Amino acid sequence: QSLVHDGETRQYVLYVPATYDGSESYPVMLNFHANGDTAQGHFNFVDMTDLADMHRFILVYPQGLPLEGDSPSHWNFDLAGGDSKSTVDDFGFFETLIDELSNDYQIDTSRVYAAGFSNGAAFAFGLACYKSEKIAAIVSVSGSMSPGHGENCNPQHPMPVMTIHGTQDSSFPYQGGYYLGMSDVTDYWTLYNETQTTLPTETVTDTKDNLIVEKFSYTQGNNGSKVDHFKINGGYHTWFDLDFNGDSTEELIWNFVSSFDVNGAR
């Protein structure tokens, strides 16, 4: 699909379950690709269509624009003056996309969710920071927040956040570097959401890759919000193909976000 925003033709891959007939509002799940990738490539690799069919939600994989000329695609995940990669108005594209979906389909605008991988995950954090009134919950896979996010983030409601991150990630180091480390990301959102300080922890050996996965869950935040973090010990910079107590990465994502709308826990 395509639309025009800010003088640019923008594209997105759209999947609408066969069950949709306009008689009820469907939630929307957006999934943002990594730097240099395509919406179609991300759709092919991270296929959530079975979940969309089962749980009755509309699935959208937006396409980023080239950084310049014919260079690889990107997401401009921060506000001007922060850590913007370019002058592309990707936040405006997101709003125009939601408006177009609202015109074309019966969608539940209180249940718009965002997930992303790498640069796409950083954009999901940008949506949580700057467009929270339109986002109910986000998930970051192998991504993080920028210093600009840390300085300028201004959510308008408690924001449920899930992060999935490998300890051997060289693009977004687990301990931090230019981008925030996972402990700092967790600290930011647990403090903002005012979650409980007691930390339930679950450890599972992922049978697919024989990795030790630790789940940290901070619950009972304002409006029922929570922060979940999956620490993939030995994991690299990738979209993980997890088996966590029988749930895939995609099932973990949907189970998390679908528990919330913009007003909090459902």
Rosetta blueprint (number, residue, H / E / L):
1 Q L
2 S E
3 L E
4 V E
5 H E
6 D L
7 G L
8 E E
9 T E
10 R E
11 Q E
12 Y E
13 V E
14 L E
15 Y E
16 V L
17 P L
18 A L
19 T L
20 Y L
21 D L
22 G L
23 S L
24 E L
25 S L
26 Y E
27 P E
28 V E
29 M E
30 L E
31 N E
32 F E
33 H L
34 A L
35 N L
36 G L
37 D L
38 T L
39 A H
40 Q H
41 G H
42 H H
43 F H
44 N H
45 F H
46 V L
47 D L
48 M L
49 T H
50 D H
51 L H
52 A H
53 D H
54 M H
55 H H
56 R L
57 F L
58 I E
59 L E
60 V E
61 Y E
62 P E
63 Q L
64 G L
65 L E
66 P E
67 L L
68 E L
69 G L
70 D L
71 S L
72 P L
73 S E
74 H E
75 W L
76 N L
77 F L
78 D L
79 L L
80 A L
81 G L
82 G L
83 D L
84 S L
85 K L
86 S L
87 T L
88 V L
89 D L
90 D H
91 F H
92 G H
93 F H
94 F H
95 E H
96 T H
97 L H
98 I H
99 D H
100 E H
101 L H
102 S H
103 N H
104 D H
105 Y L
106 Q L
107 I E
108 D E
109 T E
110 S E
111 R E
112 V E
113 Y E
114 A E
115 A E
116 G E
117 F E
118 S L
119 N H
120 G H
121 A H
122 A H
123 F H
124 A H
125 F H
126 G H
127 L H
128 A H
129 C H
130 Y H
131 K L
132 S H
133 E H
134 K H
135 I L
136 A L
137 A E
138 I E
139 V E
140 S E
141 V E
142 S L
143 G L
144 S L
145 M L
146 S L
147 P H
148 G H
149 H H
150 G H
151 E H
152 N H
153 C L
154 N L
155 P L
156 Q L
157 H L
158 P L
159 M L
160 P L
161 V E
162 M E
163 T E
164 I E
165 H E
166 G E
167 T L
168 Q L
169 D L
170 S L
171 S L
172 F L
173 P L
174 Y L
175 Q L
176 G L
177 G L
178 Y L
179 Y L
180 L L
181 G L
182 M H
183 S H
184 D H
185 V H
186 T H
187 D H
188 Y H
189 W H
190 T H
191 L H
192 Y H
193 N H
194 E L
195 T L
196 Q L
197 T L
198 T L
199 L L
200 P L
201 T E
202 E E
203 T E
204 V E
205 T E
206 D E
207 T L
208 K L
209 D L
210 N L
211 L E
212 I E
213 V E
214 E E
215 K E
216 F E
217 S E
218 Y E
219 T L
220 Q L
221 G L
222 N H
223 N H
224 G H
225 S L
226 K L
227 V E
228 D E
229 H E
230 F E
231 K E
232 I E
233 N E
234 G L
235 G L
236 Y L
237 H L
238 T L
239 W L
240 F L
241 D L
242 L L
243 D L
244 F E
245 N L
246 G L
247 D E
248 S L
249 T H
250 E H
251 E H
252 L H
253 I H
254 W H
255 N H
256 F H
257 V H
258 S L
259 S L
260 F E
261 D E
262 V L
263 N L
264 G E
265 A E
266 R L
